[in-house]
Amino acid sequence: AQSVAQPEDQVNVAEGNPLTVKCTYSVSGNPYLFWYVQYPNRGLQFLLKYITGDNLVKGSYGFEAEFNKSQTSFHLKKPSALVSDSALYFCAVRDMVKAAGNKLTFGGGTRVLVKP
Amino acid sequence: DAGVIQSPRHEVTEMGQEVTLRCKPISGHDYLFWYRQTMMRGLELLIYFNNNVPIDDSGMPEDRFSAKMPNASFSTLKIQPSEPRDSAVYFCASSLKSGRPYFGPGTRLTVT
């Protein structure tokens, strides 16, 4: 079965400082990985995805994520955080093994608070 | 494109009543997902469809929940009878086979 872990419930960072949100995954086959962001009372907005290729993936709003196969991690990063980045961030995985179908499993979410 | 459309955006109902949530996926998408979000359990996949056919309903909590997709442009999630523990935000999402899911704005359900 596929699973995702986001070990931190909340991350606090000062504006202008680098932001990292951690994610580890478990799949049988190759992973298809996603990051989504949710602002208060809103739906989930797509940030970026990894299928194959470069381990460093660039996405929306200046975010990027690094895929590390040996550590089964897909951490989200932003070099300089903004107050407006304060939101709930979700990591998700789809197992590319055919038997897994098209099921996308989400982590528990990490709340990011960027202080001025 | 208008994106994934969900209705109603908010629903308040009394315990025991039937609740129907509606979703219109993005045109051309052949996968549709229903998720539930709660503080305790996070985002849970309830059921997903491929070409209007239910593929995996293992996340549906119990028989009180049912989902249908009568055609490619419409799906419903029904709860009958509703209970206070069903209070949550219900999201619908759609995607192409190899694409990323696009989420709707969600329906916030409150069962009193």
Contacts between the chains, C-beta under 8 A, distances in Angstrom:
chain1	res1	chain2	res2	distance
A	34	B	100	5.9
A	36	B	103	7.6
A	42	B	105	6.8
A	42	B	106	7.9
A	43	B	4	8.0
A	43	B	91	6.3
A	43	B	103	4.3
A	43	B	104	5.8
A	43	B	105	4.6
A	43	B	106	5.3
A	44	B	91	7.0
A	44	B	93	7.8
A	44	B	103	4.2
A	45	B	103	7.7
A	46	B	100	5.7
A	46	B	102	7.4
A	49	B	100	5.4
A	90	B	43	6.5
A	101	B	48	7.7
A	101	B	50	7.8
A	101	B	55	5.6
A	101	B	56	6.0
A	102	B	31	5.4
A	102	B	48	6.8
A	102	B	50	6.8
A	102	B	55	7.4
A	102	B	95	7.3
A	102	B	97	6.9
A	103	B	45	6.4
A	103	B	48	6.7
A	103	B	56	6.0
A	104	B	33	7.1
A	104	B	45	7.0
A	104	B	101	6.0
A	105	B	45	7.0
A	106	B	35	7.8
A	106	B	42	6.7
A	106	B	43	4.1
A	106	B	45	7.9
A	107	B	42	7.6
A	108	B	42	4.5
A	109	B	42	5.9
A	109	B	43	7.3
